[in-house]
Each structure stands twice: as C-alpha cells, then as structure tokens.
Amino acid sequence: MSDEASPPRKEGLIGFVVALWDGLYSFVFRVVPLLLAAAFVLLLLREMRRQDIEIAPIQVPVRLAEAGLSPDVVALRLLDQVVLVQNTVTAERLGQQRLELAGDQPDFNVPIAGLSLRALATLLRSVFGTPSRRITGEIVLEKEQLKLRLRLAGHGLIADIDGVSADAVDQLLARAAPEIWRVIQPRLYAWHVAQNEPDQAIVRDKLRVLLRSAGGDTATETTARGLMGRSYLREGRARDAFDVAEIIINANPDQGAAWYLRGLAQFRLGRVEAALEDYRRAQQLDPRAVWVHVALAEVYIQAGRLDDALSEIRKALAVQPRDPWALLHEGNVLLAMNRTREAMLATRRGLDQDPNSADLRHLLGRVWLKLGNTAEAANALQQAMRLAPAMAEPVLDLAELQISTGKTTEARNALTALLAREDLPALQRARAEALMAR
C-alpha cells in the first residue's frame, strides 16, 4: 500500500517545486522589471516637475582660470552664494517672512557632464517645450576691476555688477546672488535687503524699485510696503510708517500685519487708544501672531505696569524665543526693573538676530550706562545714531553722557542740531532744552 502512495507524493512535490520556480521566474523577470520601470518613470516625472534653475558655467578671464577659478568652479561658487541668501533669509527670526516664503523654493543646480536623472529630465522638458530656466554670464577683467553680467532665459540681463577688485571674486558673486532672487522670488529679495542693508534710505530705495517692477503682484507689493514701514519705524519716522500702513490696509483690509504696523505707528505718535484698537484688529485677523503680545507690553511699559509687560513679552518669546523685537522689549522692561545683567543678556540675544537694529543698539548703550561703562555706552549710542539718524533718543542720551563727562561742546552741537528739527516730538524737545540749559 505504501509503495503505491509514494509516486503520487513525489509527483506532487515535484509539481509544487516547478510551480514555485515558474512563479519566482515570472516575478523576477517580468514583474520586478515592470516595478523598476514604473519607479524610474515616477522619479523622472517628479524631477521634471521640479522648479529647476540651471546655473551654467560662468565665462572667466584667463587670469582667473589659471588661478583655478574655472567656469565650472565659479558657477559652483555662485550657487553657494545663492543658497546662502536663501538660508539667511528663511532663517531670520522675525517670523512673518517664514509664513510669506513658505512653499516650494526653486531648485538651483550646476549641470554635471554625463548621463543623470536630472540631465534626462532637462532633455525631456526641452523636448516637450518646457525647458529649464538657465542662468548664463561672464566675468570681465578691466584695469584690475572685475565686472559680472548674468542673464536668465526669458528675462534677459538680471545682474550687472562692477567695481570689485581683481582678487575679490567671492565678493562679486555675493553681490550678484540677491539679484537672481530679485527676479526669481521678489519677496525673498525684499526680506534680504531689509535684513542685511544697514542704511535704511538704501533699503527703501531698493524696495521702491521692487514695487515699480512688481507688475501687479499683490503679495510682493504688500511685502515691500510692509518692510518700508518697518524701515521708517527703525528711523523713528512714525508718521511715514503710518502712511505706508494706510496704503496696505486700503488695498487689503484683511492683512493683520498691516494693522499691527499701523498700531505701532499710532503708538509712536502718542495715540495709545487708537494703537490698541489696531492691535485688537490685528489679533482678530491673525490670532496666532506673537507681535500683539509685544505691542501690549509696550502699552503696559508706558503705564508703569512692568510685571504685566514682562508677562506679555514672555508669552511672545515662548513661541519665538529669538524674536529680536520681543527681546528688545524684554531688555527694556528688565532694565526698568533694575535687572541689568538680565537686560544685557536679552539685548545681546536680540543683536545676534538683528545686528542692524538701532533700537537694540540704543538699548545696549543704556545698559552700559547702567553698568557704569561710559566708553562702551558712547560707542553703542553712536552706532544707533548712524543706523537711525532720525531717532532722537540716542542723541539725547549721548548728549547727557557728554555733559556728565565734560564734553560740553559736542553735546551743545548735537542738541542744537536736534532742536532745529521741526518734527521733533514735544517730549524730546523739552528734554533737549533742559539739557541745553545745563
């Protein structure tokens, strides 16, 4: 009986092995290639959909090429500067720009010789009529000065930089990189200018040029005007900041940041109740915004409610620990509470984030005064005056310091120039007159 059952069992086992082999063979040689092909096609389609901007090799003079700065190397260094602008702007601690610049960023690359997925995607885009945007250009050496011109397909000339010494190639490329962003993503360019240019007049000039070229791009216009308003506030020109905020609100009344900007200007102009109304409107439009906490803290400071002010600031810093505006107000409150060392820490942290802030430089001078270091105080106050010539407070503080140290001529000259200003607020005018009488 067992001998008769054995052959069928062997035949069944052989049949199972054959079927398994056939299945594995079909999977490995038929299904797997199809899966790999599908994966390749998906990767290729994804690569084709990317916002691709190609930086072609930059033509260079023989002298630079002999020093190792070949066209490919210069293109890579330009790419480094382009990425640096993007990283510094999107890492800025002011919060609002991260919201504005959220989303896909264009992908810059320098083409690599040979076959690659990106090269194939670029070829297919050209075949289907959607070629990559390509940046080309050349560096010219004339009388020991470098000149760089860059062009972008579809836009023509986008950068024309000159006046750089022959040994400063990286400086030349660093000046060109923001011009690329000016065309590719104007709002990122606007934030870069506002963050890195210490001269507020130059900031506003560049933003005005950007406004003229915006071509009806509402988002770019709003960002540029908002940063112009911030620039006016940095110089103590609250009336001008108010006018800019009015323009933004009239164009887009649902813009919470514009109401906040107008509230700041109103507060600087002494209209406290009107400022509070604007802050409340801003908070309704943007409940998650942290700036309203800072604005309320400013009101509490003026009312002498320092504990309440510090509480509001700490709410803002809990959300954005490195926000320079919040750190400025934290430093002001801590200094008013005679917590001078803590005030210095807050001020230093704020300056790490925004070294071009005249308000923070002014606060640093006041902290040094409290600590008794008159030399450092004078230096910080002078820096604040250079950054914001329209601000009266640094001038007054420095004049008072100069009077106390016997430099009466310098103090008198500064106060005379200050009192000659027609736009000097009444409180600052009264203090200047009192100092002049001394």
C-alpha positions as CSV (number, residue, x, y, z in Angstrom):
1,M,0.0,0.0,0.0
2,S,2.9,2.5,0.9
3,D,4.7,1.7,-2.3
4,E,1.6,2.7,-4.4
5,A,1.2,6.0,-2.5
6,S,4.9,7.1,-2.8
7,P,4.9,8.1,-6.5
8,P,1.9,10.4,-6.3
9,R,3.6,12.2,-3.3
10,K,6.8,12.6,-5.2
11,E,5.0,13.8,-8.3
12,G,3.1,16.3,-6.1
13,L,6.3,17.6,-4.6
14,I,7.9,18.0,-8.0
15,G,4.9,19.8,-9.3
16,F,5.0,22.2,-6.3
17,V,8.7,23.0,-6.9
18,V,8.1,23.5,-10.6
19,A,5.1,25.9,-9.9
20,L,7.2,27.8,-7.3
21,W,10.0,28.2,-9.8
22,D,7.7,29.4,-12.5
23,G,6.2,31.9,-10.1
24,L,9.6,33.2,-8.9
25,Y,10.8,33.3,-12.5
26,S,7.8,35.3,-13.6
27,F,8.1,37.7,-10.7
28,V,11.8,38.3,-11.1
29,F,12.0,38.6,-14.8
30,R,8.5,40.0,-15.6
31,V,7.0,41.8,-12.5
32,V,10.2,43.3,-11.0
33,P,11.3,45.0,-14.3
34,L,7.9,46.5,-14.6
35,L,8.0,47.8,-11.0
36,L,11.5,49.2,-11.5
37,A,10.4,50.8,-14.8
38,A,7.4,52.4,-13.1
39,A,9.6,53.7,-10.2
40,F,12.0,55.2,-12.7
41,V,9.2,56.9,-14.6
42,L,7.8,58.3,-11.4
43,L,11.2,59.6,-10.3
44,L,11.6,61.1,-13.8
45,L,8.2,62.8,-13.7
46,R,9.0,64.1,-10.2
47,E,12.3,65.5,-11.5
48,M,10.6,67.1,-14.5
49,R,8.0,68.9,-12.2
50,R,10.7,70.5,-10.0
51,Q,11.3,74.2,-10.4
52,D,14.7,73.8,-12.0
53,I,17.1,76.7,-12.4
54,E,20.4,75.8,-14.0
55,I,23.5,77.9,-13.4
56,A,25.6,77.4,-16.5
57,P,29.4,77.6,-16.3
58,I,30.4,81.3,-16.0
59,Q,32.9,82.5,-18.5
60,V,36.1,83.9,-16.8
61,P,39.3,85.8,-17.9
62,V,42.4,83.7,-18.5
63,R,43.9,85.1,-15.3
64,L,41.2,83.7,-13.1
65,A,41.1,80.3,-14.9
66,E,44.9,80.0,-14.4
67,A,44.4,80.6,-10.7
68,G,42.0,77.6,-10.6
69,L,38.7,79.6,-10.9
70,S,37.4,77.8,-14.0
71,P,33.9,78.5,-15.4
72,D,32.6,75.4,-13.5
73,V,34.2,76.4,-10.2
74,V,32.8,80.0,-10.5
75,A,29.3,78.6,-11.2
76,L,29.5,76.4,-8.1
77,R,30.6,79.4,-6.0
78,L,27.7,81.5,-7.4
79,L,25.4,78.6,-6.4
80,D,26.9,78.7,-2.9
81,Q,26.1,82.5,-2.6
82,V,22.5,81.9,-4.0
83,V,21.8,79.3,-1.4
84,L,23.4,81.4,1.4
85,V,20.9,84.3,0.6
86,Q,18.0,81.8,0.8
87,N,19.2,80.2,4.1
88,T,19.9,83.5,5.9
89,V,16.5,85.0,4.9
90,T,14.4,82.0,5.6
91,A,16.2,81.5,8.9
92,E,15.5,85.1,10.0
93,R,13.9,85.2,13.4
94,L,11.2,87.7,12.7
95,G,8.6,85.0,12.0
96,Q,6.4,86.8,9.4
97,Q,8.8,86.1,6.5
98,R,8.7,82.4,7.1
99,L,5.0,82.5,6.6
100,E,5.3,84.6,3.4
101,L,8.1,82.4,1.9
102,A,6.6,79.1,2.8
103,G,6.1,76.6,0.0
104,D,8.3,75.3,-2.8
105,Q,11.6,77.0,-3.4
106,P,13.2,76.9,-6.8
107,D,15.9,74.2,-7.2
108,F,19.2,75.7,-8.3
109,N,21.9,73.4,-9.8
110,V,25.0,73.4,-11.8
111,P,24.9,70.9,-14.7
112,I,27.1,67.9,-14.4
113,A,28.6,66.3,-17.5
114,G,27.4,62.8,-18.3
115,L,24.1,61.0,-18.1
116,S,22.0,61.5,-15.0
117,L,18.3,61.5,-14.0
118,R,18.4,65.3,-13.8
119,A,20.0,65.6,-17.2
120,L,17.4,63.3,-18.7
121,A,14.6,65.3,-17.1
122,T,16.1,68.5,-18.5
123,L,16.3,67.0,-22.0
124,L,12.7,65.8,-21.9
125,R,11.5,69.2,-20.7
126,S,13.2,70.7,-23.7
127,V,11.5,68.2,-26.0
128,F,8.1,69.0,-24.6
129,G,8.6,72.7,-24.8
130,T,9.2,73.5,-21.1
131,P,13.0,74.0,-20.8
132,S,14.8,74.7,-17.6
133,R,15.5,78.3,-16.7
134,R,19.1,78.8,-17.4
135,I,21.5,81.4,-15.9
136,T,24.4,82.3,-18.1
137,G,27.0,85.0,-17.7
138,E,30.6,86.1,-17.9
139,I,33.2,87.9,-15.7
140,V,35.4,90.5,-17.4
141,L,38.6,91.9,-16.0
142,E,39.3,95.6,-16.9
143,K,42.0,97.7,-15.2
144,E,42.3,95.4,-12.2
145,Q,38.5,95.6,-11.7
146,L,36.1,92.7,-12.1
147,K,32.7,93.0,-13.9
148,L,30.0,90.4,-13.9
149,R,26.9,90.1,-16.1
150,L,24.2,87.5,-15.6
151,R,21.3,86.6,-17.8
152,L,18.3,84.4,-17.2
153,A,16.4,82.7,-20.0
154,G,13.2,84.6,-20.6
155,H,14.3,87.7,-18.6
156,G,17.5,88.9,-20.3
157,L,20.0,90.8,-18.2
158,I,19.3,90.3,-14.4
159,A,22.6,91.4,-12.9
160,D,25.3,93.9,-13.9
161,I,27.9,94.2,-11.1
162,D,31.2,96.1,-11.3
163,G,33.7,98.0,-9.1
164,V,35.2,94.9,-7.5
165,S,38.9,94.3,-7.2
166,A,40.5,91.5,-9.2
167,D,41.1,89.3,-6.1
168,A,37.6,89.5,-4.7
169,V,35.7,87.1,-6.9
170,D,33.5,85.8,-4.0
171,Q,32.5,89.4,-3.1
172,L,31.5,89.9,-6.7
173,L,29.3,86.7,-6.6
174,A,27.9,87.7,-3.2
175,R,26.6,91.0,-4.7
176,A,25.1,89.1,-7.7
177,A,23.3,86.4,-5.8
178,P,20.5,88.7,-4.4
179,E,19.8,90.0,-8.0
180,I,19.0,86.5,-9.0
181,W,16.4,86.2,-6.2
182,R,15.0,89.7,-7.2
183,V,13.8,88.1,-10.4
184,I,13.1,84.5,-9.2
185,Q,11.4,85.3,-5.9
186,P,11.0,89.1,-5.2
187,R,9.6,88.7,-1.7
188,L,12.7,86.8,-0.6
189,Y,14.8,89.5,-2.1
190,A,12.9,92.1,-0.2
191,W,13.5,90.4,3.1
192,H,17.2,90.0,2.2
193,V,17.5,93.8,1.6
194,A,15.6,94.7,4.8
195,Q,17.7,92.3,6.9
196,N,21.2,92.9,5.5
197,E,21.4,96.6,4.5
198,P,22.1,98.9,7.5
199,D,21.3,102.1,5.6
200,Q,17.5,102.5,5.8
201,A,17.4,105.0,3.0
202,I,19.1,102.4,0.7
203,V,16.6,99.8,1.9
204,R,13.6,101.9,0.9
205,D,15.2,102.9,-2.4
206,K,15.6,99.2,-3.3
207,L,12.1,98.4,-2.1
208,R,10.7,101.2,-4.3
209,V,12.4,99.8,-7.3
210,L,11.0,96.4,-6.5
211,L,7.5,97.9,-6.2
212,R,7.8,99.5,-9.7
213,S,8.8,96.2,-11.2
214,A,6.2,94.1,-9.3
215,G,3.8,94.2,-12.2
216,G,0.6,93.9,-10.1
217,D,2.0,91.1,-7.9
218,T,-0.1,91.9,-4.8
219,A,2.0,89.7,-2.5
220,T,5.2,91.3,-3.5
221,E,3.8,94.8,-3.2
222,T,2.4,94.1,0.3
223,T,5.7,92.7,1.5
224,A,7.7,95.6,0.0
225,R,5.4,98.2,1.6
226,G,5.4,96.4,5.0
227,L,9.2,96.4,5.0
228,M,9.3,100.0,4.0
229,G,7.0,100.8,7.0
230,R,9.3,98.8,9.3
231,S,12.3,100.8,7.9
232,Y,10.6,104.1,8.7
233,L,9.9,102.9,12.3
234,R,13.6,101.9,12.6
235,E,14.4,105.5,11.9
236,G,11.8,106.9,14.2
237,R,9.7,108.2,11.4
238,A,6.3,107.1,12.7
239,R,4.2,109.4,10.5
240,D,5.7,107.9,7.4
241,A,5.2,104.4,8.7
242,F,1.6,105.3,9.4
243,D,1.1,106.5,5.8
244,V,2.6,103.2,4.4
245,A,0.3,101.1,6.7
246,E,-2.7,103.1,5.5
247,I,-1.9,102.2,1.9
248,I,-1.6,98.5,2.7
249,I,-4.9,98.5,4.7
250,N,-6.8,100.3,1.9
251,A,-5.5,97.7,-0.6
252,N,-6.0,94.7,1.7
253,P,-8.0,95.3,4.9
254,D,-7.7,91.6,5.9
255,Q,-3.9,91.9,6.3
256,G,-3.2,91.5,10.1
257,A,0.4,92.6,9.8
258,A,-0.7,95.9,8.3
259,W,-3.0,96.7,11.2
260,Y,-0.1,95.8,13.6
261,L,2.2,98.2,11.6
262,R,-0.3,101.0,11.9
263,G,-0.8,100.3,15.6
264,L,3.0,100.6,16.1
265,A,3.0,103.9,14.2
266,Q,0.0,105.2,16.2
267,F,1.7,104.3,19.5
268,R,4.9,106.1,18.4
269,L,2.7,109.1,17.6
270,G,1.2,109.1,21.1
271,R,-2.2,107.8,20.1
272,V,-2.4,105.0,22.6
273,E,-6.1,104.2,22.4
274,A,-6.0,104.2,18.6
275,A,-3.0,101.9,18.7
276,L,-4.9,99.4,21.0
277,E,-7.8,99.4,18.5
278,D,-5.4,98.5,15.7
279,Y,-3.7,95.8,17.8
280,R,-7.1,94.2,18.6
281,R,-8.0,94.2,14.9
282,A,-4.6,92.6,14.1
283,Q,-5.2,89.9,16.7
284,Q,-8.7,89.2,15.2
285,L,-7.2,88.7,11.8
286,D,-4.2,86.7,13.0
287,P,-4.9,85.1,16.4
288,R,-1.7,83.1,16.4
289,A,0.6,86.2,15.8
290,V,3.0,86.9,18.6
291,W,3.5,90.6,17.8
292,V,0.3,91.6,19.6
293,H,1.8,90.4,22.9
294,V,4.8,92.7,22.3
295,A,2.6,95.6,21.4
296,L,0.5,95.2,24.6
297,A,3.7,95.0,26.6
298,E,4.7,98.4,25.1
299,V,1.5,99.9,26.4
300,Y,2.0,98.4,29.8
301,I,5.5,99.8,29.9
302,Q,4.2,103.3,29.3
303,A,1.6,102.8,32.1
304,G,4.3,101.6,34.5
305,R,2.9,98.0,34.7
306,L,6.3,96.3,34.3
307,D,5.2,92.9,35.6
308,D,2.3,92.7,33.2
309,A,4.6,93.9,30.4
310,L,7.2,91.2,31.1
311,S,4.4,88.6,31.3
312,E,3.2,89.6,27.8
313,I,6.7,89.5,26.4
314,R,7.4,86.1,27.8
315,K,4.3,84.8,26.0
316,A,5.7,86.0,22.7
317,L,9.2,84.6,23.5
318,A,7.6,81.2,24.4
319,V,6.5,81.0,20.7
320,Q,9.5,82.7,19.1
321,P,12.5,82.6,21.6
322,R,14.8,84.5,19.2
323,D,12.5,87.3,18.0
324,P,14.6,90.5,18.2
325,W,11.6,92.8,18.7
326,A,10.4,90.8,21.7
327,L,14.0,90.6,23.1
328,L,14.2,94.4,22.7
329,H,11.2,94.9,24.9
330,E,12.3,92.3,27.3
331,G,15.6,94.1,27.7
332,N,13.8,97.5,28.2
333,V,11.5,96.0,30.9
334,L,14.3,94.2,32.7
335,L,16.4,97.4,32.7
336,A,13.5,99.4,34.1
337,M,13.2,96.7,36.8
338,N,16.9,97.2,37.7
339,R,17.7,93.6,36.5
340,T,20.6,95.0,34.5
341,R,22.5,91.7,33.9
342,E,19.4,90.0,32.5
343,A,18.7,93.1,30.4
344,M,22.2,92.8,28.9
345,L,21.6,89.1,28.1
346,A,18.3,89.9,26.3
347,T,19.9,92.8,24.4
348,R,22.9,90.6,23.2
349,R,20.5,87.9,22.1
350,G,18.5,90.4,20.1
351,L,21.6,91.8,18.4
352,D,22.7,88.3,17.5
353,Q,19.5,88.1,15.4
354,D,19.3,91.7,14.2
355,P,22.6,93.5,14.3
356,N,21.3,96.4,12.3
357,S,18.6,97.4,14.8
358,A,19.1,101.0,16.0
359,D,16.6,100.3,18.9
360,L,18.7,97.4,20.2
361,R,22.0,99.4,19.8
362,H,20.3,102.2,21.8
363,L,19.2,99.8,24.5
364,L,22.8,98.4,24.6
365,G,24.1,101.9,25.3
366,R,21.6,102.4,28.1
367,V,22.5,99.1,29.6
368,W,26.2,100.0,29.5
369,L,25.4,103.4,31.2
370,K,23.6,101.5,34.0
371,L,26.7,99.3,34.4
372,G,28.9,102.4,34.5
373,N,30.9,101.7,31.3
374,T,30.7,105.1,29.6
375,A,33.1,104.2,26.7
376,E,31.0,101.2,25.6
377,A,27.8,103.2,26.2
378,A,29.0,106.1,24.0
379,N,30.1,103.6,21.2
380,A,26.7,101.9,21.2
381,L,24.8,105.2,21.2
382,Q,26.8,106.4,18.3
383,Q,26.1,103.2,16.4
384,A,22.4,103.7,17.0
385,M,22.6,107.3,15.7
386,R,24.4,106.1,12.5
387,L,21.7,103.4,11.9
388,A,18.8,105.7,12.5
389,P,19.7,109.4,12.1
390,A,16.0,110.4,12.7
391,M,15.9,108.9,16.2
392,A,16.2,111.5,18.9
393,E,16.6,109.3,22.0
394,P,20.2,108.1,21.2
395,V,21.2,111.7,20.6
396,L,19.7,112.9,23.9
397,D,21.3,110.0,25.9
398,L,24.7,110.6,24.3
399,A,24.4,114.4,25.0
400,E,23.6,113.7,28.6
401,L,26.6,111.4,28.9
402,Q,28.9,114.0,27.2
403,I,27.7,116.7,29.6
404,S,28.5,114.4,32.6
405,T,32.0,113.7,31.2
406,G,32.8,117.4,30.4
407,K,32.4,117.2,26.6
408,T,30.0,120.1,26.6
409,T,30.9,121.4,23.1
410,E,30.0,118.1,21.5
411,A,26.8,117.9,23.5
412,R,25.8,121.5,22.6
413,N,26.4,120.9,18.9
414,A,24.3,117.8,18.9
415,L,21.5,119.4,20.9
416,T,21.5,122.5,18.6
417,A,21.1,120.3,15.5
418,L,18.3,118.3,17.3
419,L,16.3,121.4,18.3
420,A,16.5,122.7,14.8
421,R,14.3,119.8,13.6
422,E,10.7,120.8,13.1
423,D,9.4,117.2,13.5
424,L,10.9,116.7,17.0
425,P,8.2,115.4,19.4
426,A,7.3,117.6,22.3
427,L,8.8,115.3,25.0
428,Q,12.1,115.0,23.2
429,R,12.2,118.8,22.6
430,A,11.6,119.5,26.3
431,R,14.4,117.2,27.3
432,A,16.7,118.7,24.7
433,E,16.0,122.2,26.0
434,A,16.6,121.0,29.6
435,L,19.9,119.5,28.6
436,M,20.9,122.6,26.7
437,A,20.2,124.8,29.8
438,R,22.7,122.6,31.7
